[in-house]
Amino acid sequence: MTNFSKRLSGSWQDTIALILGVWLIASPWLLGFTGVSVAMWNAVLFGALIVVMALMAIFNFHEWEEWADMVIGLWLVASPWALGFARTYDVMSTNAATWNFVVLGLLTIAMAVWSLMSHRQRMIA
Protein backbone atom coordinates (compact mmCIF):
# COMPACT_ATOMS: atom_id res chain seq x y z
CA MET A 1 0.00 0.00 0.00
CA THR A 2 1.42 3.39 -0.92
CA ASN A 3 1.93 6.22 1.54
CA PHE A 4 -0.78 8.20 -0.30
CA SER A 5 -3.42 5.48 0.05
CA LYS A 6 -2.48 4.89 3.70
CA ARG A 7 -2.98 8.57 4.38
CA LEU A 8 -6.35 8.64 2.62
CA SER A 9 -7.65 5.46 4.22
CA GLY A 10 -6.70 6.68 7.70
CA SER A 11 -8.61 9.96 7.45
CA TRP A 12 -12.26 8.96 7.38
CA GLN A 13 -13.13 11.65 9.95
CA ASP A 14 -11.65 14.26 7.62
CA THR A 15 -13.69 12.82 4.76
CA ILE A 16 -16.83 13.22 6.88
CA ALA A 17 -15.74 16.81 7.63
CA LEU A 18 -15.38 17.39 3.88
CA ILE A 19 -18.97 16.19 3.36
CA LEU A 20 -20.15 18.43 6.22
CA GLY A 21 -18.45 21.41 4.56
CA VAL A 22 -20.10 20.68 1.21
CA TRP A 23 -23.47 20.33 2.98
CA LEU A 24 -22.91 23.65 4.76
CA ILE A 25 -22.20 25.40 1.44
CA ALA A 26 -25.36 23.95 -0.14
CA SER A 27 -27.61 24.25 2.92
CA PRO A 28 -28.97 27.78 2.32
CA TRP A 29 -30.54 26.55 -0.91
CA LEU A 30 -31.48 23.10 0.35
CA LEU A 31 -33.03 24.37 3.61
CA GLY A 32 -34.43 27.61 2.19
CA PHE A 33 -32.60 30.31 4.11
CA THR A 34 -31.05 32.18 1.18
CA GLY A 35 -33.28 35.12 2.12
CA VAL A 36 -31.34 35.53 5.37
CA SER A 37 -28.19 36.85 3.73
CA VAL A 38 -25.95 36.87 6.82
CA ALA A 39 -26.79 33.20 7.45
CA MET A 40 -26.31 32.31 3.79
CA TRP A 41 -22.87 33.95 3.58
CA ASN A 42 -21.87 32.47 6.93
CA ALA A 43 -22.73 29.01 5.57
CA VAL A 44 -20.89 29.52 2.29
CA LEU A 45 -17.76 31.05 3.84
CA PHE A 46 -17.36 28.60 6.71
CA GLY A 47 -18.44 25.64 4.58
CA ALA A 48 -15.65 26.52 2.16
CA LEU A 49 -13.17 26.81 5.06
CA ILE A 50 -14.19 23.37 6.33
CA VAL A 51 -13.77 21.90 2.83
CA VAL A 52 -10.29 23.42 2.48
CA MET A 53 -9.22 22.32 5.96
CA ALA A 54 -10.55 18.79 5.38
CA LEU A 55 -8.74 18.47 2.06
CA MET A 56 -5.53 19.71 3.65
CA ALA A 57 -5.89 17.17 6.48
CA ILE A 58 -6.72 14.32 4.09
CA PHE A 59 -3.65 14.89 1.94
CA ASN A 60 -1.13 16.10 4.54
CA PHE A 61 -2.28 15.91 8.15
CA HIS A 62 -1.22 18.55 10.67
CA GLU A 63 -2.68 18.89 14.16
CA TRP A 64 -3.32 22.61 13.74
CA GLU A 65 -5.91 21.84 11.03
CA GLU A 66 -8.01 19.90 13.54
CA TRP A 67 -7.66 22.68 16.13
CA ALA A 68 -8.77 25.18 13.49
CA ASP A 69 -11.78 22.97 12.70
CA MET A 70 -12.69 22.96 16.39
CA VAL A 71 -12.65 26.78 16.42
CA ILE A 72 -14.77 26.84 13.25
CA GLY A 73 -17.20 24.40 14.87
CA LEU A 74 -17.48 26.62 17.95
CA TRP A 75 -18.17 29.60 15.69
CA LEU A 76 -20.87 27.68 13.83
CA VAL A 77 -22.63 26.84 17.11
CA ALA A 78 -22.47 30.46 18.34
CA SER A 79 -23.02 32.24 15.01
CA PRO A 80 -26.84 32.27 14.89
CA TRP A 81 -26.84 34.38 18.05
CA ALA A 82 -23.61 36.29 17.39
CA LEU A 83 -24.83 37.35 13.95
CA GLY A 84 -28.41 37.88 15.14
CA PHE A 85 -30.29 35.69 12.66
CA ALA A 86 -31.57 33.34 15.38
CA ARG A 87 -33.85 36.19 16.50
CA THR A 88 -35.30 37.34 13.17
CA TYR A 89 -38.97 37.19 12.29
CA ASP A 90 -38.86 34.64 9.45
CA VAL A 91 -39.19 31.71 11.82
CA MET A 92 -39.07 28.89 9.25
CA SER A 93 -35.85 30.11 7.62
CA THR A 94 -34.07 31.06 10.80
CA ASN A 95 -35.02 27.87 12.65
CA ALA A 96 -33.62 25.81 9.78
CA ALA A 97 -30.48 27.94 9.65
CA THR A 98 -30.00 27.94 13.43
CA TRP A 99 -30.37 24.18 13.80
CA ASN A 100 -28.18 23.62 10.74
CA PHE A 101 -25.35 25.71 12.19
CA VAL A 102 -25.61 24.21 15.69
CA VAL A 103 -25.70 20.59 14.48
CA LEU A 104 -22.96 21.07 11.88
CA GLY A 105 -20.83 22.93 14.40
CA LEU A 106 -21.09 20.10 16.92
CA LEU A 107 -20.39 17.49 14.24
CA THR A 108 -17.39 19.49 12.99
CA ILE A 109 -15.99 19.65 16.52
CA ALA A 110 -16.60 15.92 17.04
CA MET A 111 -14.90 14.92 13.78
CA ALA A 112 -11.90 17.17 14.52
CA VAL A 113 -11.46 15.79 18.04
CA TRP A 114 -11.87 12.21 16.82
CA SER A 115 -9.41 12.74 13.97
CA LEU A 116 -6.87 14.32 16.30
CA MET A 117 -7.19 11.47 18.79
CA SER A 118 -6.91 8.83 16.05
CA HIS A 119 -3.78 10.39 14.58
CA ARG A 120 -2.17 10.68 18.01
CA GLN A 121 -2.96 7.02 18.80
CA ARG A 122 -1.40 5.92 15.49
CA MET A 123 1.75 7.88 16.35
CA ILE A 124 1.99 6.09 19.72
CA ALA A 125 1.33 2.60 18.32
C-alpha positions as CSV (number, residue, x, y, z in Angstrom):
1,M,0.0,0.0,0.0
2,T,1.4,3.4,-0.9
3,N,1.9,6.2,1.5
4,F,-0.8,8.2,-0.3
5,S,-3.4,5.5,0.0
6,K,-2.5,4.9,3.7
7,R,-3.0,8.6,4.4
8,L,-6.4,8.6,2.6
9,S,-7.6,5.5,4.2
10,G,-6.7,6.7,7.7
11,S,-8.6,10.0,7.4
12,W,-12.3,9.0,7.4
13,Q,-13.1,11.6,9.9
14,D,-11.7,14.3,7.6
15,T,-13.7,12.8,4.8
16,I,-16.8,13.2,6.9
17,A,-15.7,16.8,7.6
18,L,-15.4,17.4,3.9
19,I,-19.0,16.2,3.4
20,L,-20.1,18.4,6.2
21,G,-18.5,21.4,4.6
22,V,-20.1,20.7,1.2
23,W,-23.5,20.3,3.0
24,L,-22.9,23.6,4.8
25,I,-22.2,25.4,1.4
26,A,-25.4,24.0,-0.1
27,S,-27.6,24.2,2.9
28,P,-29.0,27.8,2.3
29,W,-30.5,26.6,-0.9
30,L,-31.5,23.1,0.4
31,L,-33.0,24.4,3.6
32,G,-34.4,27.6,2.2
33,F,-32.6,30.3,4.1
34,T,-31.0,32.2,1.2
35,G,-33.3,35.1,2.1
36,V,-31.3,35.5,5.4
37,S,-28.2,36.9,3.7
38,V,-26.0,36.9,6.8
39,A,-26.8,33.2,7.5
40,M,-26.3,32.3,3.8
41,W,-22.9,34.0,3.6
42,N,-21.9,32.5,6.9
43,A,-22.7,29.0,5.6
44,V,-20.9,29.5,2.3
45,L,-17.8,31.0,3.8
46,F,-17.4,28.6,6.7
47,G,-18.4,25.6,4.6
48,A,-15.6,26.5,2.2
49,L,-13.2,26.8,5.1
50,I,-14.2,23.4,6.3
51,V,-13.8,21.9,2.8
52,V,-10.3,23.4,2.5
53,M,-9.2,22.3,6.0
54,A,-10.6,18.8,5.4
55,L,-8.7,18.5,2.1
56,M,-5.5,19.7,3.7
57,A,-5.9,17.2,6.5
58,I,-6.7,14.3,4.1
59,F,-3.6,14.9,1.9
60,N,-1.1,16.1,4.5
61,F,-2.3,15.9,8.1
62,H,-1.2,18.5,10.7
63,E,-2.7,18.9,14.2
64,W,-3.3,22.6,13.7
65,E,-5.9,21.8,11.0
66,E,-8.0,19.9,13.5
67,W,-7.7,22.7,16.1
68,A,-8.8,25.2,13.5
69,D,-11.8,23.0,12.7
70,M,-12.7,23.0,16.4
71,V,-12.7,26.8,16.4
72,I,-14.8,26.8,13.2
73,G,-17.2,24.4,14.9
74,L,-17.5,26.6,17.9
75,W,-18.2,29.6,15.7
76,L,-20.9,27.7,13.8
77,V,-22.6,26.8,17.1
78,A,-22.5,30.5,18.3
79,S,-23.0,32.2,15.0
80,P,-26.8,32.3,14.9
81,W,-26.8,34.4,18.1
82,A,-23.6,36.3,17.4
83,L,-24.8,37.4,14.0
84,G,-28.4,37.9,15.1
85,F,-30.3,35.7,12.7
86,A,-31.6,33.3,15.4
87,R,-33.9,36.2,16.5
88,T,-35.3,37.3,13.2
89,Y,-39.0,37.2,12.3
90,D,-38.9,34.6,9.5
91,V,-39.2,31.7,11.8
92,M,-39.1,28.9,9.2
93,S,-35.9,30.1,7.6
94,T,-34.1,31.1,10.8
95,N,-35.0,27.9,12.6
96,A,-33.6,25.8,9.8
97,A,-30.5,27.9,9.7
98,T,-30.0,27.9,13.4
99,W,-30.4,24.2,13.8
100,N,-28.2,23.6,10.7
101,F,-25.3,25.7,12.2
102,V,-25.6,24.2,15.7
103,V,-25.7,20.6,14.5
104,L,-23.0,21.1,11.9
105,G,-20.8,22.9,14.4
106,L,-21.1,20.1,16.9
107,L,-20.4,17.5,14.2
108,T,-17.4,19.5,13.0
109,I,-16.0,19.6,16.5
110,A,-16.6,15.9,17.0
111,M,-14.9,14.9,13.8
112,A,-11.9,17.2,14.5
113,V,-11.5,15.8,18.0
114,W,-11.9,12.2,16.8
115,S,-9.4,12.7,14.0
116,L,-6.9,14.3,16.3
117,M,-7.2,11.5,18.8
118,S,-6.9,8.8,16.0
119,H,-3.8,10.4,14.6
120,R,-2.2,10.7,18.0
121,Q,-3.0,7.0,18.8
122,R,-1.4,5.9,15.5
123,M,1.7,7.9,16.3
124,I,2.0,6.1,19.7
125,A,1.3,2.6,18.3
